Amino acid sequence: MYSATTMPRIVRYVLNERGWTRTPNDTNNWTLKWKCGSISPSDYRNALNHQILNHFPETRALTKKGSLQYTMKLSHLKYPNLYNFTPTAFTLTEYSLPLLQKYFGNKNKIWIGKPAAWSQGRGITITRNLEDFLPSLVLKPPAETLEELPEASTGLGEDEAAAGAAASPSQELQPHFSPYMVIIQEYIQNAHLIGGYKHDMRIYVLITSLAPLRVYLYNEGLARFSTQPYSLDDLDTLRHLTNTSIHHSMFQSGKLDPAAQEVFSGTVDALLGPGDFSKRCLSSVFGYLAQGGVDARRIWREIQKVILLTVLPIAKNARPSHNQKFELLGFDIILTDDLKPHLIEVNLGPSLAIACQTDIIIKKALVEDIFNIVFSTPPNSRRFPSLHEDNGFESDIPKSSGDFELIFPFNENTYSASSRISQAIESDENYDLIMDEIDKMSPPPSCIPK
């Protein structure tokens, strides 16, 4: 039986196919609770041992834009050679604007601003002038005193950098970010183009445990396109944003030129095969790259590294839970023209809405594979078996299901570092060992979009 205040139709459909029934929201007679947004602290606290929740409280440190920026900066300070995959970013307030203008007011740079609490591309501004973000500051946050000048590489001052180098980017260290703040990122100008159009990748990641850490990567996803030819001479959002909701809304309202849409569809379809509006299957992009002589396996390996390095900071301070949880995250990745992946943001409860045939193909199988893993994980496998047991790394934890592949732990060394202690990654020694392994990791043969 399942409980849901908000649940995508495709999730309800898959559960009903499996014979599950929905319980009233005011009862505690459920095995699975699914919620699209955040789960309340009382739900976490009151969940029984056999009950399963579809969120971890710790993942908010990644899915809130300001917190992700903060977590990545602290990680960059300690591991600068590894944490180099996110754009320079700031939390903008009216009081910090003069400093940002003085030290980052280079007119050759382009900035993209996103309201901290908004989604689906709403309220986004792209500009060369930082002052253009002021109208987005709906409510004045408390005044902040910035005594140190931000460094270009990290956005942190020297004193803050010294303090952060020894700190753990745990959820407890997260500062408070007002929903009215604007997160500013340096815009990636040299985006990889297909047929002259910008695209990004929506990549699905399933976490079934933080302590110990278990991460699955889905070998299919969405490629999302801007529907107007890319140009830095025109900062119109239709040329630069890949959010499907923006382009669909413009199309529905008749503001999208049908002729331009026809040119886009014809161009991209000729290169990737037919798709739906501004969406294509991620596998079609990797197939296109491979046909052009690109080492697609290397790109996928780098994307795996980005995902693991992003998740590790929240796992480091996680504690084992009395009940089972899982989390589906949507990683938004952009390739630059040198085919290096850059993390743009991490989405809590990525959209599972079905709007086209591409959605049906990808998302129904995605949900089925999620439940195949979640419901096949034995309750007592929240801890790894001892390395002294005969099965060792080959534990009873599912290594794959459908298009999901287990990407952490991915070898004996990472397994050992994660299972040597009761928590996932607690000591700096084990954490550094895992970082070394990630730095030299290579994917198993099946870990590439088909």
C-alpha positions as CSV (number, residue, x, y, z in Angstrom):
1,M,0.0,0.0,0.0
2,Y,1.2,3.5,-0.7
3,S,0.5,7.0,0.5
4,A,0.8,10.1,-1.7
5,T,-0.2,13.7,-1.4
6,T,1.5,14.5,-4.8
7,M,2.4,11.7,-7.1
8,P,3.0,11.7,-10.9
9,R,0.5,9.7,-12.9
10,I,3.1,7.4,-14.3
11,V,4.3,6.5,-10.8
12,R,0.7,5.7,-9.7
13,Y,0.2,3.7,-13.0
14,V,3.2,1.5,-12.4
15,L,2.3,0.9,-8.7
16,N,-1.3,0.0,-9.7
17,E,0.1,-2.4,-12.4
18,R,2.0,-4.1,-9.5
19,G,-1.2,-4.5,-7.5
20,W,-0.6,-1.7,-5.0
21,T,-3.4,0.3,-3.6
22,R,-3.5,3.8,-2.2
23,T,-4.3,4.5,1.5
24,P,-5.9,7.6,2.8
25,N,-3.4,10.3,3.7
26,D,-4.6,10.5,7.3
27,T,-3.6,6.9,8.1
28,N,-0.2,5.3,8.8
29,N,-1.0,2.0,7.1
30,W,1.4,2.3,4.2
31,T,4.6,0.8,2.9
32,L,5.7,3.5,0.5
33,K,5.2,7.3,0.8
34,W,5.9,9.3,-2.3
35,K,5.9,13.1,-2.4
36,C,7.0,15.3,-5.3
37,G,8.3,18.1,-3.0
38,S,10.0,17.9,0.4
39,I,8.9,15.5,3.1
40,S,8.2,17.0,6.5
41,P,10.5,16.3,9.4
42,S,7.7,14.7,11.3
43,D,7.2,12.2,8.4
44,Y,10.9,11.2,8.6
45,R,10.7,11.0,12.4
46,N,7.5,9.0,12.6
47,A,8.2,6.5,9.8
48,L,8.3,2.9,11.0
49,N,11.1,0.5,10.2
50,H,9.3,-1.2,7.3
51,Q,8.2,2.0,5.7
52,I,9.9,3.6,2.7
53,L,10.2,7.3,1.9
54,N,11.2,8.7,-1.5
55,H,13.5,11.4,-0.2
56,F,16.5,11.9,2.1
57,P,16.6,15.1,4.1
58,E,20.3,15.5,3.3
59,T,19.8,15.9,-0.5
60,R,18.4,19.4,0.0
61,A,22.0,20.5,0.2
62,L,22.3,19.7,-3.5
63,T,18.8,20.5,-4.8
64,K,18.6,24.0,-3.4
65,K,20.5,26.3,-5.7
66,G,22.2,28.3,-3.1
67,S,23.2,25.2,-1.0
68,L,24.6,23.5,-4.1
69,Q,26.7,26.5,-4.9
70,Y,28.0,26.6,-1.3
71,T,28.7,22.8,-1.2
72,M,30.7,22.9,-4.4
73,K,32.8,25.8,-3.3
74,L,33.8,24.2,-0.1
75,S,34.6,21.0,-2.0
76,H,36.7,22.9,-4.5
77,L,38.8,24.4,-1.8
78,K,39.9,21.0,-0.5
79,Y,40.0,19.1,-3.9
80,P,40.6,21.8,-6.5
81,N,41.7,19.4,-9.2
82,L,38.5,17.3,-8.9
83,Y,35.9,20.0,-8.2
84,N,36.3,22.0,-11.4
85,F,33.1,21.2,-13.2
86,T,30.7,23.9,-12.0
87,P,30.6,27.5,-13.3
88,T,31.7,30.4,-11.1
89,A,28.6,31.3,-9.0
90,F,27.5,33.8,-6.4
91,T,24.5,34.4,-4.2
92,L,23.4,37.9,-5.2
93,T,21.9,40.4,-2.8
94,E,21.5,44.2,-3.2
95,Y,24.3,44.6,-0.7
96,S,26.8,42.3,-2.5
97,L,26.2,43.8,-6.0
98,P,28.8,46.6,-5.7
99,L,31.6,44.1,-4.8
100,L,30.6,41.8,-7.7
101,Q,30.5,44.7,-10.1
102,K,34.0,45.8,-9.0
103,Y,35.7,42.4,-9.3
104,F,33.5,40.6,-11.8
105,G,32.2,43.3,-14.0
106,N,34.1,42.1,-17.0
107,K,31.9,42.9,-20.1
108,N,33.3,39.9,-21.9
109,K,31.5,37.7,-19.4
110,I,27.8,36.8,-19.6
111,W,25.9,36.0,-16.5
112,I,22.8,33.9,-15.9
113,G,20.6,34.6,-12.8
114,K,18.1,32.2,-11.3
115,P,15.8,33.1,-8.4
116,A,16.7,30.7,-5.6
117,A,13.3,29.1,-5.1
118,W,12.0,29.1,-8.7
119,S,12.1,26.3,-11.2
120,Q,11.2,25.4,-14.8
121,G,13.2,28.3,-16.2
122,R,10.9,31.0,-14.5
123,G,12.5,34.3,-13.7
124,I,15.8,33.5,-15.4
125,T,17.8,36.5,-16.7
126,I,20.8,36.3,-19.1
127,T,22.9,39.5,-19.3
128,R,26.3,41.1,-19.5
129,N,25.4,43.7,-16.9
130,L,25.1,42.5,-13.3
131,E,22.7,45.5,-12.5
132,D,20.1,43.8,-14.6
133,F,19.5,41.3,-11.8
134,L,18.3,43.9,-9.3
135,P,14.6,43.6,-10.3
136,S,14.8,39.9,-9.4
137,L,15.5,40.8,-5.8
138,V,11.9,40.9,-4.7
139,L,12.6,41.1,-1.0
140,K,15.7,42.6,0.6
141,P,17.6,40.0,2.6
142,P,19.4,41.0,5.8
143,A,22.5,43.2,5.2
144,E,25.7,41.3,5.0
145,T,29.2,42.6,5.6
146,L,31.8,41.3,3.2
147,E,35.2,42.1,4.6
148,E,37.2,40.0,2.2
149,L,37.2,40.4,-1.5
150,P,36.0,37.3,-3.4
151,E,38.6,35.4,-5.4
152,A,37.8,34.8,-9.1
153,S,38.3,31.0,-8.9
154,T,36.0,30.3,-6.0
155,G,34.0,33.4,-5.1
156,L,35.4,33.1,-1.5
157,G,37.8,35.4,0.3
158,E,41.1,34.2,1.7
159,D,39.9,33.9,5.3
160,E,36.8,32.1,4.2
161,A,38.9,29.9,2.0
162,A,41.2,29.0,4.8
163,A,38.3,28.1,7.1
164,G,36.5,26.2,4.4
165,A,39.5,24.1,3.5
166,A,39.2,22.3,6.8
167,A,35.5,22.2,6.9
168,S,33.1,19.4,5.8
169,P,30.4,20.6,3.5
170,S,27.7,18.9,5.6
171,Q,24.1,19.9,5.7
172,E,24.7,21.4,9.2
173,L,27.1,23.9,7.8
174,Q,24.8,25.2,5.1
175,P,24.0,28.9,5.6
176,H,20.4,30.1,5.3
177,F,19.5,31.1,1.8
178,S,16.4,33.3,1.3
179,P,14.1,32.2,-1.4
180,Y,14.2,35.8,-2.7
181,M,17.9,35.7,-3.4
182,V,19.2,35.3,-6.9
183,I,21.9,32.7,-7.7
184,I,24.3,34.1,-10.4
185,Q,26.4,31.8,-12.5
186,E,28.9,32.7,-15.1
187,Y,27.3,31.7,-18.4
188,I,29.0,28.9,-20.3
189,Q,29.5,30.6,-23.7
190,N,31.2,27.8,-25.5
191,A,28.4,25.2,-25.2
192,H,28.6,22.2,-27.4
193,L,26.1,22.6,-30.3
194,I,24.3,20.0,-32.5
195,G,23.3,21.5,-35.8
196,G,23.8,24.9,-34.4
197,Y,21.5,24.4,-31.4
198,K,22.4,24.3,-27.8
199,H,21.4,21.3,-25.7
200,D,21.8,19.9,-22.2
201,M,21.4,16.5,-20.7
202,R,18.9,15.5,-18.0
203,I,20.5,12.5,-16.3
204,Y,18.7,10.4,-13.7
205,V,20.5,9.2,-10.6
206,L,19.0,6.9,-7.9
207,I,20.4,6.9,-4.4
208,T,19.2,4.0,-2.3
209,S,21.4,4.7,0.8
210,L,23.6,7.5,2.0
211,A,25.2,5.5,4.9
212,P,26.6,3.4,3.4
213,L,26.6,5.2,0.0
214,R,24.9,3.4,-2.9
215,V,24.4,5.3,-6.2
216,Y,22.8,4.1,-9.4
217,L,23.1,5.9,-12.8
218,Y,20.4,5.5,-15.5
219,N,21.8,4.7,-18.9
220,E,19.1,6.7,-20.7
221,G,17.8,10.2,-20.2
222,L,16.7,13.3,-22.0
223,A,18.5,15.6,-24.3
224,R,16.8,19.0,-24.2
225,F,17.3,21.6,-26.9
226,S,16.9,25.3,-27.4
227,T,14.7,25.8,-30.4
228,Q,16.4,28.8,-31.8
229,P,19.9,28.8,-33.3
230,Y,22.6,29.6,-30.8
231,S,24.1,33.1,-30.9
232,L,25.9,35.2,-28.3
233,D,24.8,38.4,-30.1
234,D,21.2,37.7,-29.0
235,L,20.7,36.7,-25.4
236,D,17.0,35.8,-25.9
237,T,16.1,32.9,-23.7
238,L,14.8,30.8,-26.5
239,R,18.4,30.6,-27.9
240,H,20.0,29.9,-24.6
241,L,17.6,28.0,-22.2
242,T,16.9,24.4,-22.8
243,N,14.0,24.1,-20.3
244,T,11.3,22.2,-22.1
245,S,8.5,24.1,-20.2
246,I,9.6,27.5,-21.7
247,H,9.7,26.3,-25.3
248,H,6.4,24.4,-24.9
249,S,4.7,27.4,-23.3
250,M,5.9,29.7,-26.1
251,F,4.7,27.2,-28.7
252,Q,1.3,26.8,-27.0
253,S,0.8,30.6,-26.9
254,G,1.7,31.0,-30.6
255,K,4.8,33.1,-29.8
256,L,7.2,30.6,-31.4
257,D,7.6,31.0,-35.1
258,P,6.3,27.9,-36.8
259,A,8.8,28.2,-39.6
260,A,11.7,28.4,-37.2
261,Q,10.4,25.4,-35.3
262,E,10.2,23.5,-38.5
263,V,13.8,24.3,-39.3
264,F,14.9,23.2,-35.8
265,S,13.0,19.9,-36.0
266,G,14.3,19.2,-39.5
267,T,17.9,19.9,-38.6
268,V,18.0,18.0,-35.3
269,D,15.9,15.1,-36.7
270,A,18.3,14.6,-39.6
271,L,21.2,14.3,-37.1
272,L,19.7,12.4,-34.2
273,G,16.6,10.8,-35.6
274,P,13.0,11.8,-34.9
275,G,12.0,13.1,-31.5
276,D,9.3,15.2,-29.8
277,F,9.4,19.0,-30.0
278,S,12.6,20.1,-28.1
279,K,13.3,16.6,-26.5
280,R,15.3,13.7,-27.7
281,C,16.5,10.5,-26.1
282,L,20.0,11.0,-24.5
283,S,21.2,7.8,-26.3
284,S,20.6,9.5,-29.7
285,V,23.1,12.2,-28.7
286,F,25.8,9.7,-27.6
287,G,25.1,7.8,-30.8
288,Y,25.6,11.0,-32.9
289,L,28.9,11.8,-31.0
290,A,30.2,8.2,-31.5
291,Q,29.4,8.3,-35.2
292,G,31.5,11.5,-35.4
293,G,34.5,9.7,-34.0
294,V,34.1,11.1,-30.5
295,D,35.1,8.8,-27.5
296,A,31.6,8.7,-26.0
297,R,32.8,6.3,-23.3
298,R,35.2,9.0,-22.0
299,I,32.4,11.5,-21.8
300,W,30.2,9.1,-19.9
301,R,33.0,8.3,-17.5
302,E,33.5,12.0,-16.8
303,I,29.8,12.4,-16.2
304,Q,29.9,9.6,-13.7
305,K,32.7,11.3,-11.9
306,V,30.8,14.6,-11.8
307,I,27.8,12.8,-10.2
308,L,29.8,10.9,-7.6
309,L,31.8,14.0,-6.6
310,T,28.5,16.0,-6.2
311,V,26.9,13.3,-4.0
312,L,29.9,12.5,-1.8
313,P,29.8,15.7,0.4
314,I,26.4,14.9,1.7
315,A,27.2,11.2,2.2
316,K,30.3,12.0,4.3
317,N,28.2,13.1,7.3
318,A,25.1,11.0,6.8
319,R,24.1,8.6,9.5
320,P,22.4,5.2,9.1
321,S,18.6,5.4,9.1
322,H,16.1,3.3,11.0
323,N,14.0,2.9,7.8
324,Q,14.5,2.7,4.1
325,K,14.7,5.8,1.9
326,F,15.6,6.4,-1.7
327,E,16.0,9.5,-3.9
328,L,15.6,10.1,-7.6
329,L,17.7,13.1,-8.7
330,G,17.8,14.9,-12.0
331,F,21.3,16.1,-12.9
332,D,21.4,18.9,-15.5
333,I,24.7,18.6,-17.5
334,I,26.0,20.8,-20.3
335,L,28.9,19.8,-22.5
336,T,31.3,22.5,-23.7
337,D,32.8,22.5,-27.2
338,D,35.7,20.5,-25.9
339,L,33.2,17.9,-24.7
340,K,33.8,18.4,-21.0
341,P,30.7,18.0,-18.8
342,H,29.7,20.8,-16.5
343,L,27.1,20.6,-13.7
344,I,24.4,23.3,-13.9
345,E,22.0,22.1,-11.2
346,V,20.5,19.1,-9.4
347,N,16.8,18.7,-9.3
348,L,14.7,17.3,-6.5
349,G,12.0,15.1,-7.9
350,P,12.8,15.6,-11.6
351,S,9.7,15.9,-13.7
352,L,8.0,12.6,-14.5
353,A,5.2,14.2,-16.4
354,I,4.3,12.5,-19.7
355,A,3.9,15.1,-22.4
356,C,5.2,13.2,-25.5
357,Q,6.2,9.8,-26.8
358,T,9.8,10.3,-25.7
359,D,8.6,10.8,-22.2
360,I,6.6,7.5,-22.3
361,I,9.6,5.6,-23.7
362,I,12.0,6.9,-21.0
363,K,10.0,7.6,-17.9
364,K,7.8,4.5,-17.6
365,A,10.8,2.2,-17.8
366,L,12.7,4.6,-15.4
367,V,9.9,4.3,-12.8
368,E,9.7,0.5,-13.2
369,D,13.5,0.2,-12.8
370,I,13.4,2.4,-9.7
371,F,10.9,0.1,-8.0
372,N,12.7,-3.1,-9.1
373,I,15.8,-1.9,-7.2
374,V,14.0,-0.3,-4.2
375,F,11.8,-3.3,-3.5
376,S,14.5,-5.9,-4.2
377,T,17.0,-4.4,-1.7
378,P,16.8,-6.6,1.4
379,P,16.0,-4.5,4.6
380,N,19.2,-5.7,6.3
381,S,21.4,-4.6,3.3
382,R,21.4,-1.0,4.5
383,R,24.9,-1.9,5.7
384,F,27.4,-3.6,3.5
385,P,28.4,-7.2,4.4
386,S,31.8,-7.5,6.0
387,L,34.8,-7.8,3.7
388,H,35.6,-11.0,5.6
389,E,32.5,-12.7,4.3
390,D,32.9,-15.0,1.3
391,N,30.8,-12.9,-1.0
392,G,32.9,-9.7,-0.4
393,F,32.1,-7.0,-3.0
394,E,29.6,-9.3,-4.6
395,S,26.9,-8.7,-2.0
396,D,23.2,-9.1,-2.3
397,I,22.7,-5.4,-3.3
398,P,21.4,-5.2,-6.9
399,K,24.2,-4.3,-9.3
400,S,21.8,-3.3,-12.0
401,S,18.1,-3.3,-13.0
402,G,17.0,-2.5,-16.5
403,D,19.0,0.6,-17.4
404,F,20.2,1.4,-13.9
405,E,23.9,0.5,-13.1
406,L,25.4,0.6,-9.7
407,I,28.2,3.2,-9.9
408,F,29.1,3.4,-6.2
409,P,30.7,1.4,-4.8
410,F,32.4,0.5,-8.1
411,N,35.4,-1.5,-7.1
412,E,37.0,-3.3,-4.1
413,N,38.7,-0.2,-2.9
414,T,35.6,2.0,-2.7
415,Y,33.7,-0.8,-1.3
416,S,36.3,-1.3,1.4
417,A,36.4,2.4,2.3
418,S,32.6,2.6,2.5
419,S,32.1,-0.6,4.5
420,R,35.1,-0.4,6.9
421,I,33.1,1.7,9.3
422,S,29.4,1.9,10.1
423,Q,28.9,5.2,8.3
424,A,29.3,5.7,4.6
425,I,32.4,7.9,4.5
426,E,33.4,9.2,7.9
427,S,37.2,9.5,8.1
428,D,39.4,11.8,5.9
429,E,41.6,8.8,5.2
430,N,38.7,6.8,3.6
431,Y,37.3,9.9,1.9
432,D,40.7,10.7,0.3
433,L,41.0,7.0,-0.8
434,I,37.6,7.3,-2.5
435,M,38.6,10.6,-4.2
436,D,41.8,8.9,-5.5
437,E,39.7,6.0,-6.9
438,I,37.2,8.4,-8.6
439,D,40.1,10.3,-10.1
440,K,41.2,7.2,-12.0
441,M,37.9,5.4,-12.4
442,S,36.8,3.9,-15.7
443,P,33.3,2.7,-16.4
444,P,32.2,-0.9,-16.7
445,P,31.5,-1.9,-20.4
446,S,27.7,-1.6,-20.0
447,C,27.8,1.9,-18.4
448,I,27.2,4.0,-21.4
449,P,23.9,5.1,-23.0
450,K,22.9,2.4,-25.4
